[in-house]
Amino acid sequence: METYKNLKDKILETYSVNSAFLNQTNFLTGIRDKAITHFDTLGFPHNKLEDWRHTKLTGVLENDYSICIEDSDGNVDVNKFFHCDITDLNTYTAVLLNGWFAYKNTPITKLADGTIIASLTHALKEFPEIVKKHYGKYCDIEKNAFEALNTAFALDGIFIYVPDNVIVDKPIQIISILNKKENILVQPRNLVIVGKNSQLKLVHCDDIFSHTPTLTNSLTEIFVDENASVDHYKMQNNDNHSALIATTYFHQKANSKLSSNTITLNGGFIRNNTNVAINGENCETNLYGIYLVDGNQIIDNHTFVDHIKPNSTSNEIFKGVIDNQAKAVFSGKILVRKDAQKTNAFQTNKNILLTDEATINTKPTLEIYADDVKCSHGATVGQLDHEALFYMRSRGISEDNAKMLLMYAFTDEVITKISIEPLREKICQLVNKRLKGELSICDQCVMHCGCDEAVVFNIDMSKI
Amino acid sequence: MLSIKNLKVSINGKKIINGFNLEVKAGEVHAIMGPNGTGKSTLASAIAGKENYVITEGSILYKGKNLFDMAPEIRSREGIFLGFQYPVEIPGVSITNFMKTAVNEHRKYKGLEPLTGSAFLKLMEEKKKVVELQAKLSNRSVNEGFSGGEKKKNEIFQMAMLEPSLAILDETDSGLDIDALRIVANGVNKLRTKDNAFIVITHYQRLLDYIIPDFVHVMYDGRIVKSGGKELAFELEEKGYDWIKKELEEKST
């Protein structure tokens, strides 16, 4: 407990020392102060809290992190050292480097259709009214220590604004890159607003390459206005040294449609909190997830679907393949409030454990206060189907390949939901490679972190 | 090709096969008939190498090699094929992918280069004709949502793709209508050569109208109790299995 206290103390001290700097933007002054107070009261989560019962933060919190406060000039050419290898994926790209929006020329890009992709810091200065209306409105800093912590320190992140009646012609891709030689704690903050009748496809890739332990505590709020549609893809392929707490809040208004896909291929420690508030009638919500973990990786998916208004449908499928000594946690909660009559809510979590030491703790929860609803939930934990394995082997397929095909087939249900075709093909390949044991984080990366030599970039690291 | 001597097989401690003997030579078709629960399917699964089947006694030599030394996939690559009574559904694995993996593993075992995508598709098109398989079937998951007939056709299609030396068809006729039965049987006949052999397990003489066997064996209580030519099948169809049971009882007393 001593070390916990140390990181917490360090955080509190860092806040008070940097308070003036952090509170430069007037609008955030009150919010940050409130948030740090809540964080102080809550402290870091521990295993006695139901939401953290199966996921130990001890290992993550005992590292000594430096807390990124210094201002950054994000004017760097990310293309110099990073390329996305989904070559057919034609997107508008926004890069977060160590939590800062990295841009080539301008921190604010305005597309022809009026869509804005910008650094959150700059957006606060340029469009304070839009930001204020939504910033911090969907997360809960009183209850969640990490959200309070992010809110207290968040300096930058991605801001996306899609005006009403706009169908964004290409997906917007957020790439979060973390690359530092020291242990760092970074806290990006993203805000996405999708206007009435608009459509957005958002691909969020986390690529964390680190030589030393890092902790990312990201918080993303996504507002989906009436009759709007959002396709959200979260791709996680992180280094084993890294820890990531990724919290996403979706807020849906009437007649809106949301599809969120969380695909975890690798990750040292990952906790995904995916929260959806269905605050309007006739909404459709689909939450899909795949997690493939091995070694000593830990993946924890917490989802919360809150049916506030009637006549909406939510559907959730999370599937995991857990190998070696890896640990997985799934906790899915569906809340159907009293007013949310005629709700359809379905949830499944299916897991395959490949070894005796691999673990999954799964907890599907339904909490229903309305009396005219159709809801179901369920979880399965199993091994690969022996009948199918024998069938395949009897056709000459080796045991390893048969297992691979079965695992691949297991994930297929979720992969087929991906509506961006090049992305789906790439994920197919990645999952295939991953299941063959061929994909490590290094395959993806041009930086070669795996080697002992320090990485040399053609950019001025002091500026980041 | 196949020589089974005094085979005894147990599942979970229960004796299913009890002193089974059979010799199969290249070019032959053997039919194994018999009432339910006499060990016909167990025999088929034991030859294919299913786990949990404990061989307590006896031997199976295939092309002179001890079959028990081989994993199921090796048996397949060595030319043994089992047509399943209940083909397994594998959601998410396409027939194309499944067969491509299988064919290329067979080729690798023989020291051949893997087939190119187009060569493989050509082979598939060619073999699909053997069982009048519809084109769209190949893009579907293995056996998922297939009708009984489609599943059995798919088994024969796989057999055509893998060109085994010894095929064991376990009640391939069960659940088939007359048309499907004819198609499946024709498929088998097209694949018959002087170099390969078939063991056809069936309850009914009906299938043997289409696939003419060289030998008919009656299996009872885990072993062959009567063997004969194809006329034995007619006799069984007419009289049922009771007369054989009676014969056995008389013998024992």
Interface residues (C-beta under 8 A of the other chain):
Chain A: D385 H386 E387 A388 F390 Y391 M392 R393 S394 R395 G396 I397 S398 E399 N401 A402 L405 L406 Y408 A409 F410 T411 D412 E413
Chain B: A48 G49 K50 E51 A71 P72 E73 R75 S76 R77 F81 L82 F84 P87 V88 E89 I90 P91 G92 V93 N97 F98 M99 T101 A102 E105 H106 Y109 S141 Q158 L162
